[in-house]
Amino acid sequence: MYEECRVHQALLGSEDTELPAGVCRCPDFCPVDNAMAIFEGKWNVKVLYVLFVFGRMRFGGLQKHIDGISKTMLSSTLKMLEERGLVIREQFNEIPPRVEYSLTEGGEALQSVFVEIARWSSRYLK
C-alpha cells in the first residue's frame, strides 16, 4: 500500500534525513491526517500565522490582528495550540499581570509551510 500513497512517496523522495522510515502507514495512519487537526479550525492557522509574522504578542495584540475573533474563541484556540505544543504562554508576575504568547520550535517550523502557501497563492490565486 505504501507505493500507492502519494504522501509516502513524497516523503521517501525528500532530502529530509530526519524523517522516520515508514512514517506513513496508510490507510491507518498518515502524517497529513495527524496535522490536519491543526489546520481544520477556523482560527488555528490565523493565530499561528500572526504569531509567526509578529513574534511574541499579548492577548490584545493578537485579537487586534485577527479580524472577527472573539475573546472566548481566541482564548480557547491559544489553549488548544499550547496543549499541542505549538504555542508558549508566558505569564509575568507583575502588577498589572502580563501574559505573552509566542511560537514553540514546532510552531516556528511552520515557516516553510507559510512560505509554500505564499508561493502557491501567488502562482494560482490571481
C-alpha positions as CSV (number, residue, x, y, z in Angstrom):
1,M,0.0,0.0,0.0
2,Y,3.0,2.4,0.6
3,E,3.7,2.6,-3.1
4,E,0.2,3.9,-3.8
5,C,0.4,6.7,-1.2
6,R,1.5,10.0,-2.8
7,V,2.4,11.4,0.7
8,H,4.6,8.4,1.5
9,Q,6.3,8.7,-2.0
10,A,6.9,12.4,-1.4
11,L,8.4,11.7,2.0
12,L,10.6,9.0,0.6
13,G,11.8,11.3,-2.2
14,S,12.6,14.2,0.2
15,E,16.0,15.2,1.3
16,D,15.0,15.4,4.9
17,T,17.1,13.0,6.8
18,E,15.2,13.4,10.0
19,L,12.0,11.7,8.6
20,P,11.5,8.3,10.3
21,A,11.4,5.4,8.0
22,G,7.9,4.1,7.3
23,V,6.2,7.2,8.8
24,C,3.2,6.6,6.5
25,R,1.0,3.6,7.3
26,C,-1.9,4.4,5.1
27,P,-4.8,4.0,5.4
28,D,-4.4,3.5,9.2
29,F,-2.1,6.4,9.9
30,C,-1.0,9.3,7.7
31,P,1.2,12.2,8.9
32,V,-1.1,14.5,6.9
33,D,-4.2,13.3,8.8
34,N,-2.3,13.9,12.1
35,A,-1.6,17.5,11.2
36,M,-5.0,18.3,9.7
37,A,-6.4,18.8,13.2
38,I,-4.3,22.0,13.4
39,F,-5.5,23.3,10.0
40,E,-9.1,22.3,10.4
41,G,-10.2,25.0,12.9
42,K,-11.2,28.4,11.6
43,W,-8.8,30.3,13.8
44,N,-5.9,28.0,14.4
45,V,-3.8,28.8,11.4
46,K,-4.6,32.5,11.6
47,V,-3.3,32.6,15.2
48,L,-0.2,30.7,14.3
49,Y,0.4,33.0,11.3
50,V,0.0,36.2,13.3
51,L,2.5,34.9,15.9
52,F,4.8,33.8,13.1
53,V,4.7,37.3,11.5
54,F,4.8,39.4,14.6
55,G,6.6,37.2,17.1
56,R,5.8,37.4,20.8
57,M,2.5,39.1,21.4
58,R,0.0,39.9,24.2
59,F,-3.6,38.7,24.0
60,G,-5.0,42.1,23.0
61,G,-2.4,42.4,20.2
62,L,-3.4,39.0,18.8
63,Q,-7.1,39.9,18.9
64,K,-6.4,43.2,17.1
65,H,-4.6,41.4,14.2
66,I,-7.3,38.7,13.8
67,D,-10.5,40.2,12.5
68,G,-13.7,38.8,13.9
69,I,-12.3,36.5,16.6
70,S,-13.9,36.8,20.0
71,K,-12.0,36.8,23.3
72,T,-13.5,33.4,24.2
73,M,-12.5,31.9,20.8
74,L,-9.0,33.3,20.9
75,S,-8.6,32.1,24.5
76,S,-9.7,28.5,23.6
77,T,-7.6,28.5,20.4
78,L,-4.5,29.6,22.2
79,K,-5.1,26.9,24.9
80,M,-5.5,24.2,22.3
81,L,-2.4,25.3,20.4
82,E,-0.5,25.4,23.7
83,E,-1.7,21.8,24.5
84,R,-0.5,20.7,21.1
85,G,3.0,22.2,21.7
86,L,2.8,24.9,19.1
87,V,2.4,28.0,21.3
88,I,4.0,29.1,24.6
89,R,2.1,31.1,27.2
90,E,4.4,33.1,29.4
91,Q,3.0,34.8,32.5
92,F,5.0,37.6,34.1
93,N,4.4,38.3,37.8
94,E,3.9,42.0,37.5
95,I,1.3,44.4,38.5
96,P,-0.8,44.6,36.4
97,P,-0.2,40.9,35.3
98,R,1.1,40.5,31.8
99,V,0.9,37.4,29.6
100,E,2.7,36.9,26.3
101,Y,2.3,34.2,23.6
102,S,4.9,33.0,21.2
103,L,5.6,30.0,19.0
104,T,7.5,27.0,20.1
105,E,10.2,25.4,18.0
106,G,7.4,23.3,16.4
107,G,5.4,26.4,15.7
108,E,8.4,28.2,14.2
109,A,9.0,25.1,12.0
110,L,5.7,26.0,10.2
111,Q,7.7,28.8,8.4
112,S,8.3,26.5,5.4
113,V,4.5,25.8,5.3
114,F,3.6,29.5,5.2
115,V,6.3,30.2,2.6
116,E,4.9,27.4,0.4
117,I,1.3,28.7,0.9
118,A,2.5,32.2,-0.2
119,R,4.2,30.7,-3.3
120,W,1.1,28.7,-4.2
121,S,-1.2,31.6,-3.6
122,S,1.0,33.9,-5.8
123,R,1.0,31.4,-8.6
124,Y,-2.6,30.1,-8.6
125,L,-4.8,32.7,-6.9
126,K,-4.9,35.7,-9.1
